Every structure is written in C-alpha cells, then in structure tokens.
C-alpha cells in the first residue's frame, strides 16, 4: 500500500549534484507553466522535456514506470469518458449508438500528456535528492514552515498508518471476517475507518507532545548546507527560459510563424 510513496536511494547524476534550491525552483516553474498549457503540441514538447530531465536525473526505470503506470490508471478514469462527453464543439463520429467527439479526444490526450509531464517532473525532484534535502530547499525558498513540516510528517506517518491498517486487517481475518456486498461489510469498513482515524489522532497528540518536550519551536532544521555555483544558476535559467518560451508558443503561436 505504501509502495507508491517509497523513495529510491538518491542517484548519482548531473541533476543530483545541483544545488537543491535552484533545482527545486527550476522544476517547480516548469511544472507550473506545464499545468497551464492549452495546446496538445506544446504539452507533448513539455512531456518530452520532462522525460529528458528524468533521463538526465537517472531515475530508476522500474521505480519510475511503476508510479507512472499507477498514475496513468487514475488519470484514465477522467480522460477516457471525455470523447463521449464533450460533443458540443468540433467534429464528431458515430460508432453505432455512440458518438465520439474530436474535441473530446484532443482534451483527453492533452490531460493525459500534461499529467505524465507533471508526474515526471515531480518524480525527478524526488529521485535526485533525499526528502529532507528537498524540504530544506523548500524552506530556503520561503515556503511557509507549516507546509514544510506538514509534508515531512505526512510522509513519515503514511507508513505508520498503513502498518496500523495492516494490523487491523489481520485482526479481522483472525476473527473470521470475509468481505462481501452486504450491510455487515459496509458497517465493518466504517468501524475500521473510524478506529484508524481515532488512533491517528491519538498518535498525532503524542507526537506533538514529544516534539514540544524536545524544544520544537516551529523552525525547520537540517544539517544539510547549500552552496550556489554558476552551473546551478545556468541550469535554472535554461529550464525556466525553456518553460517560459513554451508557454509563449502555446499562448501566441503566431509569434513563432
């Protein structure tokens, strides 16, 4: 259950040797611009660029494809119905009793390609630096400490809550519980969810008390030290400028003709 959240060991790659602050800023700008693209051609170029960065970051192939496949299944739930739903614009074709819209197909492809590009950028950030380094970089970029701590604690306790859920499932099986499409199953699922929430709340209270006892004052601290080099600034400028140029091409294609 927690496989999708596990991080690979940091890779030795050109991207992993960059200053995490500049790298995080550059890839975040690229992701923000990619999310606002309106045309399929620009989205395809952005996806190719994101995949190039993933290759440059030497992401583990199996780790990357597993997460990309899982995310693609989730995106498919939203993308597949679009050709049959967006029938008001453009050409459409009849397939027996069904009508398929060309506009719907384009929107579905745009959504899928943008999702792949954004996920690839996010996984590149994950795989090219440890989590605590990325969090410190985010804090150095003036991301509020509250969000940084929430990200760190959420990642840490996803595994704890998953382990708690696993123990609850074992306890149910030991007591002879079997799933089915009936009222008893739904009631048991509700009880398990409630128990998990209560235990999560109790653990959060204990963690908060332990942090205060150890002098926690809301500041994010790390032993990692950053230093800026010319190559960090150069990569930032190249990535940000490329993303900005792609956005201009997407918004004003007549300027490039």
MOPE-V786580 format. One record per helix or strand. SS is the DSSP state (@ for helix, = for strand). FROM is the first residue (numbers start at 1). TO is the last residue. If there is no record, write none. Layout:
ss->SS from->FROM to->TO
ss->SS from->FROM to->TO
This chain:
ss->@ from->3 to->5
ss->@ from->20 to->35
ss->@ from->40 to->56
ss->@ from->61 to->79
ss->@ from->82 to->85
ss->= from->92 to->95
ss->= from->98 to->101
ss->@ from->102 to->127
ss->@ from->131 to->140
ss->@ from->145 to->174
ss->@ from->183 to->213
ss->@ from->230 to->251
ss->@ from->253 to->256
